[in-house]
Amino acid sequence: MIKRERKLFLGVGINDADYNVYWKDQYTNKATICPFYKKWSAMITRCYSPSKLEKYQSYRGCTVCEEWLRFSNFKAWMEKQDWEGRHLDKDFLSEGTKVYSEDTCIFISAELNNFLTFKKSNSGIYPVGVSLEKKTGKYRASINHGKRVLTIGTFNSPSDAFHAWKERKKILAESILKEEDRYLLPYIIKIIDNA
């Protein structure tokens, strides 16, 4: 059997799969993509696609380790993970890392990933989770949780409101973790403390 040479994916990724990563269901004619390839190509796209980098500035400077530029290596790692229905995350284990690798990546639930998405740059002049109530001159602490906003209370200073936000965020983190993900709690606490 002659193996067809494939071109590089986005100029860097090597799809060395020994099977077709795209196929059509013979009964429904619906196109399907290999779930391993889907995660791998999304990771490569985040780091190396000019249009993605233009749209999502936070991925500028991110790279994929040399080993994972080869699809088969990433797939072999992913097969050993609890990945179904989860997001690949490079910031969870090592905050601020710019490299996708076996040492920096983990699969986490979508709910947990969204829960930990808070940006200092979006909070204006106040700490994360804090806003000024113009009527009262007090500082409101609140948490965006899913489609809801949980109000914690109002405080006399931004630092008091921020402290209340951190403490409630930690309690909420414990409640959203599934039993099998309990080992992640120390990492979550660290992320919240560094907010």
GROMACS elastic network, one bead per residue, 0.5 to 0.9 nm:
[ bonds ]
;  ai    aj funct       b0    kb
    3    18     6  0.85141   500
    6     9     6  0.86236   500
    6    14     6  0.78890   500
    6    15     6  0.70935   500
    6    16     6  0.80171   500
    7    10     6  0.89522   500
    7    11     6  0.79742   500
    7    13     6  0.88247   500
    7    14     6  0.76497   500
    7    15     6  0.82352   500
    8    12     6  0.56652   500
    8    13     6  0.53635   500
    8    14     6  0.53981   500
    8    15     6  0.72801   500
    9    12     6  0.58336   500
    9    14     6  0.62609   500
    9    15     6  0.71870   500
    9    41     6  0.79677   500
    9    44     6  0.80553   500
    9    45     6  0.88007   500
   10    13     6  0.64617   500
   10    44     6  0.76003   500
   10    45     6  0.73319   500
   10    48     6  0.65005   500
   10    49     6  0.66580   500
   11    14     6  0.86885   500
   11    48     6  0.82396   500
   12    44     6  0.81104   500
   12    48     6  0.79807   500
   12    69     6  0.66125   500
   12    70     6  0.88527   500
   13    41     6  0.81110   500
   13    44     6  0.68912   500
   13    68     6  0.82411   500
   13    70     6  0.60389   500
   13    71     6  0.72411   500
   14    17     6  0.88607   500
   14    68     6  0.89968   500
   14    69     6  0.60203   500
   14    71     6  0.60053   500
   14    72     6  0.86474   500
   15    18     6  0.89695   500
   15    37     6  0.84476   500
   15    69     6  0.84995   500
   15    70     6  0.63215   500
   15    71     6  0.51594   500
   15    72     6  0.74663   500
   16    19     6  0.87465   500
   16    70     6  0.67511   500
   16    71     6  0.60310   500
   16    72     6  0.61810   500
   17    20     6  0.72055   500
   17    21     6  0.73616   500
   17    37     6  0.88628   500
   17    71     6  0.68629   500
   17    72     6  0.62331   500
   18    21     6  0.88937   500
   19    22     6  0.88840   500
   20    23     6  0.67276   500
   20    33     6  0.88768   500
   20    34     6  0.82969   500
   21    32     6  0.83041   500
   21    33     6  0.57362   500
   21    34     6  0.50316   500
   21    35     6  0.86015   500
   21    36     6  0.86892   500
   21    37     6  0.65293   500
   21    38     6  0.86676   500
   22    31     6  0.70402   500
   22    32     6  0.57134   500
   22    34     6  0.63507   500
   22    37     6  0.89803   500
   23    26     6  0.89976   500
   23    30     6  0.83308   500
   23    31     6  0.57572   500
   23    32     6  0.53786   500
   23    33     6  0.65784   500
   23    34     6  0.83475   500
   24    27     6  0.86135   500
   24    28     6  0.79203   500
   24    29     6  0.53129   500
   24    30     6  0.53140   500
   24    32     6  0.58837   500
   24    33     6  0.87558   500
   25    28     6  0.55193   500
   25    30     6  0.53488   500
   25    31     6  0.64997   500
   25    32     6  0.72156   500
   26    29     6  0.54920   500
   26    30     6  0.79793   500
   27    30     6  0.81166   500
   28    31     6  0.87233   500
   32    35     6  0.87965   500
   33    36     6  0.85263   500
   33    37     6  0.71515   500
   33    38     6  0.64892   500
   34    37     6  0.52221   500
   34    38     6  0.61043   500
   34    39     6  0.88521   500
   35    39     6  0.63779   500
   35    40     6  0.86260   500
   35    84     6  0.88780   500
   36    39     6  0.54105   500
   36    40     6  0.62202   500
   36    41     6  0.86048   500
   36    71     6  0.85214   500
   36    74     6  0.81415   500
   36    75     6  0.57918   500
   36    78     6  0.72289   500
   36    79     6  0.82008   500
   37    41     6  0.58389   500
   37    42     6  0.83040   500
   37    71     6  0.72075   500
   37    74     6  0.89455   500
   37    75     6  0.75662   500
   38    41     6  0.53444   500
   38    42     6  0.60864   500
   38    43     6  0.86379   500
   39    42     6  0.51984   500
   39    43     6  0.62524   500
   39    44     6  0.87832   500
   39    87     6  0.86623   500
   39    88     6  0.75904   500
   40    43     6  0.52059   500
   40    44     6  0.63285   500
   40    45     6  0.85946   500
   40    68     6  0.83619   500
   40    69     6  0.86761   500
   40    71     6  0.67358   500
   40    74     6  0.69059   500
   40    75     6  0.77410   500
   41    44     6  0.50481   500
   41    45     6  0.59560   500
   41    46     6  0.85829   500
   41    71     6  0.85285   500
   42    46     6  0.61702   500
   42    47     6  0.88024   500
   43    46     6  0.52481   500
   43    47     6  0.66174   500
   43    48     6  0.87768   500
   43    64     6  0.77867   500
   43    88     6  0.82056   500
   43   100     6  0.79663   500
   44    47     6  0.53589   500
   44    48     6  0.59487   500
   44    49     6  0.76542   500
   44    63     6  0.80834   500
   44    64     6  0.69630   500
   44    69     6  0.77461   500
   45    48     6  0.52992   500
   45    50     6  0.86264   500
   45    52     6  0.70123   500
   45    53     6  0.87655   500
   46    49     6  0.62960   500
   46    50     6  0.89863   500
   46    52     6  0.60627   500
   46    53     6  0.68961   500
   46    56     6  0.83080   500
   46    59     6  0.64809   500
   46    60     6  0.88281   500
   46    62     6  0.80387   500
   46    63     6  0.87917   500
   47    50     6  0.86083   500
   47    52     6  0.79682   500
   47    53     6  0.71539   500
   47    59     6  0.61661   500
   47    60     6  0.71322   500
   47    61     6  0.74764   500
   47    62     6  0.53151   500
   47    63     6  0.55010   500
   47    64     6  0.71863   500
   48    51     6  0.88992   500
   48    52     6  0.78591   500
   48    53     6  0.73485   500
   48    60     6  0.88217   500
   48    62     6  0.82426   500
   48    63     6  0.76499   500
   49    52     6  0.52598   500
   49    53     6  0.61676   500
   49    54     6  0.85982   500
   50    53     6  0.51226   500
   50    54     6  0.61123   500
   50    55     6  0.86878   500
   51    54     6  0.50807   500
   51    55     6  0.62859   500
   51    56     6  0.85750   500
   52    55     6  0.50979   500
   52    56     6  0.58135   500
   52    57     6  0.82079   500
   52    59     6  0.82439   500
   53    56     6  0.51055   500
   53    57     6  0.55632   500
   53    58     6  0.78288   500
   53    59     6  0.60656   500
   53    60     6  0.59163   500
   54    57     6  0.60260   500
   54    60     6  0.84374   500
   56    59     6  0.60345   500
   56    60     6  0.77699   500
   57    60     6  0.54865   500
   58    61     6  0.83409   500
   58    62     6  0.84708   500
   59    62     6  0.53831   500
   59    63     6  0.86761   500
   59    98     6  0.79176   500
   60    63     6  0.87557   500
   60    98     6  0.86516   500
   61    98     6  0.65654   500
   61    99     6  0.87204   500
   62    97     6  0.81451   500
   62    99     6  0.56992   500
   62   100     6  0.77045   500
   63    66     6  0.89518   500
   63    98     6  0.62543   500
   63   100     6  0.62773   500
   64    67     6  0.81533   500
   64    68     6  0.63045   500
   64    69     6  0.64032   500
   64    98     6  0.84719   500
   64    99     6  0.54897   500
   64   101     6  0.64926   500
   65    68     6  0.54990   500
   65    69     6  0.66028   500
   65    99     6  0.63731   500
   65   100     6  0.59741   500
   65   101     6  0.54509   500
   65   102     6  0.85678   500
   66    69     6  0.53104   500
   66    70     6  0.76061   500
   66   101     6  0.86532   500
   67    70     6  0.60704   500
   67    71     6  0.87626   500
   67    73     6  0.63945   500
   67    74     6  0.76387   500
   67   101     6  0.80735   500
   68    71     6  0.63961   500
   68    72     6  0.80119   500
   68    73     6  0.56858   500
   68    74     6  0.50043   500
   68    75     6  0.86742   500
   68   100     6  0.80269   500
   68   101     6  0.69017   500
   68   102     6  0.84281   500
   69    72     6  0.89045   500
   69    73     6  0.79572   500
   69    74     6  0.77059   500
   70    73     6  0.57035   500
   70    74     6  0.67992   500
   70    75     6  0.89320   500
   71    74     6  0.52622   500
   71    75     6  0.60627   500
   71    76     6  0.86086   500
   72    75     6  0.50195   500
   72    76     6  0.60780   500
   72    77     6  0.87079   500
   73    76     6  0.51832   500
   73    77     6  0.64571   500
   73    78     6  0.86804   500
   74    77     6  0.52335   500
   74    78     6  0.60916   500
   74    79     6  0.86637   500
   74   101     6  0.88210   500
   74   102     6  0.85297   500
   75    79     6  0.60555   500
   75    80     6  0.88563   500
   76    79     6  0.53788   500
   76    80     6  0.70207   500
   77    80     6  0.55746   500
   77    81     6  0.69726   500
   77   102     6  0.74442   500
   78    81     6  0.51740   500
   78    82     6  0.80001   500
   78    83     6  0.70661   500
   79    82     6  0.79913   500
   79    83     6  0.80202   500
   80    83     6  0.86154   500
   81    84     6  0.87508   500
   81   106     6  0.81111   500
   81   107     6  0.73921   500
   82    85     6  0.88926   500
   82    86     6  0.79543   500
   82   106     6  0.89958   500
   82   107     6  0.68512   500
   82   108     6  0.86245   500
   83    86     6  0.52776   500
   83    87     6  0.74278   500
   83    88     6  0.79553   500
   83   106     6  0.86471   500
   83   107     6  0.56227   500
   83   108     6  0.77467   500
   83   109     6  0.87620   500
   84    87     6  0.85710   500
   84   107     6  0.86709   500
   85   108     6  0.87289   500
   85   109     6  0.69400   500
   85   110     6  0.76409   500
   86   107     6  0.55959   500
   86   108     6  0.52211   500
   86   110     6  0.58487   500
   86   113     6  0.89251   500
   87   106     6  0.81745   500
   87   107     6  0.52507   500
   87   108     6  0.53637   500
   87   109     6  0.60462   500
   87   110     6  0.59656   500
   87   113     6  0.73089   500
   88   105     6  0.66997   500
   88   106     6  0.58820   500
   88   108     6  0.66511   500
   88   109     6  0.89614   500
   89    92     6  0.61752   500
   89    93     6  0.84598   500
   89   100     6  0.83842   500
   89   104     6  0.81781   500
   89   105     6  0.54812   500
   89   106     6  0.55089   500
   89   107     6  0.60092   500
   89   108     6  0.69141   500
   89   113     6  0.79235   500
   90    93     6  0.69977   500
   90    94     6  0.72111   500
   90    95     6  0.79673   500
   90    96     6  0.84909   500
   90    97     6  0.68305   500
   90    98     6  0.76963   500
   90    99     6  0.71948   500
   90   100     6  0.57879   500
   90   101     6  0.77680   500
   90   103     6  0.89782   500
   90   104     6  0.53565   500
   90   106     6  0.66940   500
   90   107     6  0.88633   500
   91    94     6  0.53172   500
   91    96     6  0.58567   500
   91    97     6  0.59511   500
   91    98     6  0.81240   500
   91   104     6  0.71629   500
   91   105     6  0.73546   500
   91   106     6  0.87755   500
   92    95     6  0.59179   500
   92    96     6  0.87442   500
   92   104     6  0.77900   500
   92   105     6  0.74075   500
   92   106     6  0.72951   500
   92   108     6  0.86890   500
   92   113     6  0.87762   500
   92   116     6  0.88270   500
   92   187     6  0.70697   500
   92   188     6  0.77920   500
   92   191     6  0.77757   500
   93    97     6  0.89112   500
   93   103     6  0.82751   500
   93   104     6  0.58899   500
   93   105     6  0.68864   500
   93   106     6  0.73726   500
   93   187     6  0.66662   500
   94    97     6  0.58733   500
   94   103     6  0.87712   500
   94   104     6  0.60691   500
   94   105     6  0.84621   500
   94   187     6  0.88835   500
   95   191     6  0.73726   500
   97   100     6  0.80938   500
   97   104     6  0.74518   500
   99   104     6  0.71987   500
   99   105     6  0.88026   500
  100   103     6  0.81826   500
  100   104     6  0.61964   500
  100   105     6  0.62268   500
  101   104     6  0.52872   500
  101   105     6  0.58668   500
  102   105     6  0.56643   500
  102   106     6  0.80497   500
  103   106     6  0.85831   500
  108   111     6  0.83082   500
  108   112     6  0.65284   500
  108   113     6  0.64590   500
  108   181     6  0.84923   500
  109   112     6  0.52363   500
  109   113     6  0.61621   500
  109   114     6  0.86245   500
  110   113     6  0.50049   500
  110   114     6  0.60955   500
  110   115     6  0.84206   500
  111   114     6  0.52533   500
  111   115     6  0.60299   500
  111   116     6  0.87104   500
  111   146     6  0.78978   500
  111   176     6  0.79047   500
  112   116     6  0.62161   500
  112   117     6  0.86740   500
  112   173     6  0.80352   500
  112   176     6  0.73488   500
  112   177     6  0.74981   500
  113   116     6  0.53364   500
  113   117     6  0.63827   500
  114   117     6  0.51128   500
  114   118     6  0.83332   500
  114   145     6  0.82307   500
  114   146     6  0.75757   500
  115   118     6  0.77328   500
  115   144     6  0.80190   500
  115   145     6  0.65036   500
  115   146     6  0.75641   500
  115   169     6  0.89717   500
  115   173     6  0.79434   500
  115   176     6  0.89816   500
  116   173     6  0.89596   500
  116   188     6  0.78222   500
  116   191     6  0.77924   500
  116   192     6  0.78825   500
  118   121     6  0.88805   500
  118   122     6  0.79421   500
  118   123     6  0.88085   500
  118   128     6  0.72510   500
  118   129     6  0.85627   500
  118   144     6  0.88871   500
  118   195     6  0.79713   500
  119   122     6  0.54711   500
  119   123     6  0.69927   500
  119   128     6  0.70939   500
  119   195     6  0.80195   500
  120   123     6  0.53990   500
  120   124     6  0.75935   500
  120   126     6  0.87259   500
  120   127     6  0.69242   500
  120   128     6  0.56945   500
  120   195     6  0.71614   500
  121   124     6  0.63755   500
  121   125     6  0.88433   500
  121   128     6  0.86328   500
  122   128     6  0.78757   500
  123   126     6  0.59229   500
  123   127     6  0.62036   500
  123   128     6  0.53220   500
  123   129     6  0.71034   500
  123   130     6  0.73635   500
  123   131     6  0.79426   500
  124   127     6  0.76720   500
  124   128     6  0.84469   500
  124   131     6  0.86969   500
  125   131     6  0.88746   500
  126   129     6  0.81182   500
  126   130     6  0.58690   500
  126   131     6  0.64849   500
  126   132     6  0.82536   500
  126   158     6  0.66629   500
  126   159     6  0.88456   500
  126   162     6  0.86814   500
  127   130     6  0.56101   500
  127   131     6  0.81613   500
  127   158     6  0.70699   500
  127   159     6  0.77179   500
  127   161     6  0.86530   500
  127   162     6  0.62105   500
  127   195     6  0.82431   500
  128   131     6  0.85429   500
  128   141     6  0.87792   500
  128   162     6  0.69553   500
  128   165     6  0.81053   500
  128   195     6  0.69437   500
  129   140     6  0.80192   500
  129   141     6  0.54937   500
  129   142     6  0.53013   500
  129   143     6  0.59276   500
  129   144     6  0.81216   500
  129   161     6  0.79998   500
  129   162     6  0.66068   500
  129   165     6  0.61659   500
  129   166     6  0.85668   500
  130   139     6  0.64183   500
  130   140     6  0.55627   500
  130   142     6  0.66077   500
  130   143     6  0.88859   500
  130   158     6  0.65972   500
  130   159     6  0.87808   500
  130   161     6  0.62125   500
  130   162     6  0.61293   500
  130   165     6  0.77328   500
  131   138     6  0.86018   500
  131   139     6  0.55881   500
  131   140     6  0.52622   500
  131   141     6  0.67731   500
  131   142     6  0.82815   500
  131   158     6  0.79193   500
  131   161     6  0.87027   500
  132   135     6  0.88709   500
  132   136     6  0.85461   500
  132   137     6  0.65303   500
  132   138     6  0.59951   500
  132   140     6  0.60822   500
  132   158     6  0.82259   500
  133   136     6  0.57332   500
  133   137     6  0.54849   500
  133   138     6  0.54925   500
  133   139     6  0.58877   500
  133   140     6  0.64829   500
  133   154     6  0.84007   500
  134   137     6  0.51723   500
  134   138     6  0.74578   500
  134   139     6  0.88606   500
  135   138     6  0.81328   500
  136   139     6  0.85321   500
  137   156     6  0.80737   500
  138   154     6  0.59824   500
  138   155     6  0.55990   500
  138   156     6  0.53292   500
  138   157     6  0.70238   500
  138   158     6  0.84065   500
  139   153     6  0.83045   500
  139   154     6  0.52701   500
  139   155     6  0.50593   500
  139   156     6  0.61979   500
  139   157     6  0.61236   500
  139   158     6  0.58013   500
  139   160     6  0.84320   500
  139   161     6  0.62138   500
  140   151     6  0.75256   500
  140   152     6  0.74660   500
  140   153     6  0.57924   500
  140   155     6  0.63827   500
  140   158     6  0.82007   500
  140   161     6  0.63453   500
  140   162     6  0.89422   500
  141   150     6  0.86776   500
  141   151     6  0.62255   500
  141   152     6  0.53481   500
  141   153     6  0.56654   500
  141   154     6  0.62664   500
  141   155     6  0.77512   500
  141   158     6  0.85704   500
  141   160     6  0.88357   500
  141   161     6  0.50666   500
  141   162     6  0.65950   500
  141   163     6  0.88752   500
  141   164     6  0.68759   500
  141   165     6  0.56850   500
  142   149     6  0.65344   500
  142   150     6  0.53948   500
  142   152     6  0.52949   500
  142   153     6  0.73268   500
  142   161     6  0.86405   500
  142   164     6  0.89519   500
  142   165     6  0.65254   500
  143   148     6  0.83183   500
  143   149     6  0.56108   500
  143   150     6  0.50849   500
  143   151     6  0.65554   500
  143   152     6  0.75916   500
  143   165     6  0.70516   500
  143   168     6  0.83934   500
  143   169     6  0.73478   500
  144   147     6  0.72046   500
  144   148     6  0.60034   500
  144   150     6  0.63319   500
  144   151     6  0.88247   500
  145   148     6  0.53043   500
  145   149     6  0.59275   500
  145   150     6  0.69110   500
  146   149     6  0.78896   500
  151   154     6  0.85749   500
  152   161     6  0.84995   500
  152   164     6  0.72681   500
  152   165     6  0.70806   500
  152   168     6  0.75913   500
  153   161     6  0.77251   500
  153   164     6  0.82572   500
  154   157     6  0.88961   500
  154   161     6  0.68276   500
  155   158     6  0.72714   500
  155   159     6  0.87109   500
  155   160     6  0.61191   500
  155   161     6  0.54568   500
  155   164     6  0.89222   500
  156   159     6  0.86710   500
  156   160     6  0.69872   500
  156   161     6  0.77474   500
  157   160     6  0.53284   500
  157   161     6  0.64203   500
  157   162     6  0.86638   500
  158   161     6  0.51064   500
  158   162     6  0.60240   500
  158   163     6  0.85830   500
  159   163     6  0.60840   500
  159   164     6  0.85965   500
  160   163     6  0.51452   500
  160   164     6  0.63000   500
  160   165     6  0.86587   500
  161   164     6  0.51329   500
  161   165     6  0.61883   500
  161   166     6  0.87725   500
  162   166     6  0.62412   500
  162   167     6  0.86928   500
  163   166     6  0.51849   500
  163   167     6  0.63008   500
  163   168     6  0.87116   500
  164   167     6  0.52089   500
  164   168     6  0.61603   500
  164   169     6  0.84260   500
  165   168     6  0.53325   500
  165   169     6  0.59444   500
  165   170     6  0.86314   500
  166   169     6  0.50689   500
  166   170     6  0.62431   500
  166   171     6  0.87979   500
  166   189     6  0.89882   500
  166   192     6  0.63549   500
  166   193     6  0.69036   500
  166   195     6  0.83479   500
  167   170     6  0.52758   500
  167   171     6  0.65020   500
  167   172     6  0.87644   500
  167   192     6  0.89081   500
  168   171     6  0.51023   500
  168   172     6  0.60959   500
  168   173     6  0.85170   500
  169   172     6  0.50421   500
  169   173     6  0.60611   500
  169   174     6  0.88122   500
  169   189     6  0.87852   500
  169   192     6  0.73261   500
  170   173     6  0.50127   500
  170   174     6  0.65459   500
  170   175     6  0.89304   500
  170   185     6  0.88401   500
  170   188     6  0.77966   500
  170   189     6  0.62028   500
  170   192     6  0.71513   500
  170   193     6  0.89505   500
  171   174     6  0.53519   500
  171   175     6  0.66326   500
  172   175     6  0.51072   500
  172   176     6  0.63970   500
  172   177     6  0.88582   500
  173   176     6  0.53801   500
  173   177     6  0.63651   500
  173   185     6  0.75362   500
  173   188     6  0.73211   500
  173   189     6  0.81736   500
  174   177     6  0.55646   500
  174   178     6  0.87178   500
  174   182     6  0.79894   500
  174   185     6  0.69953   500
  175   178     6  0.81224   500
  177   180     6  0.80287   500
  177   181     6  0.59037   500
  177   182     6  0.62023   500
  177   184     6  0.82822   500
  177   185     6  0.79109   500
  178   181     6  0.52974   500
  178   182     6  0.66251   500
  179   182     6  0.55109   500
  179   183     6  0.87786   500
  180   183     6  0.75778   500
  181   184     6  0.56534   500
  181   185     6  0.77578   500
  182   185     6  0.57010   500
  182   186     6  0.88004   500
  183   186     6  0.71713   500
  183   187     6  0.84046   500
  184   187     6  0.54613   500
  184   188     6  0.63891   500
  184   189     6  0.88935   500
  185   188     6  0.50174   500
  185   189     6  0.61700   500
  185   190     6  0.86208   500
  186   189     6  0.51513   500
  186   190     6  0.62557   500
  186   191     6  0.87582   500
  187   190     6  0.51271   500
  187   191     6  0.63145   500
  187   192     6  0.87612   500
  188   191     6  0.50995   500
  188   192     6  0.62447   500
  188   193     6  0.85579   500
  189   192     6  0.51400   500
  189   193     6  0.60318   500
  189   194     6  0.85858   500
  190   193     6  0.50376   500
  190   194     6  0.61760   500
  190   195     6  0.87343   500
  191   194     6  0.51948   500
  191   195     6  0.63649   500
  192   195     6  0.51723   500
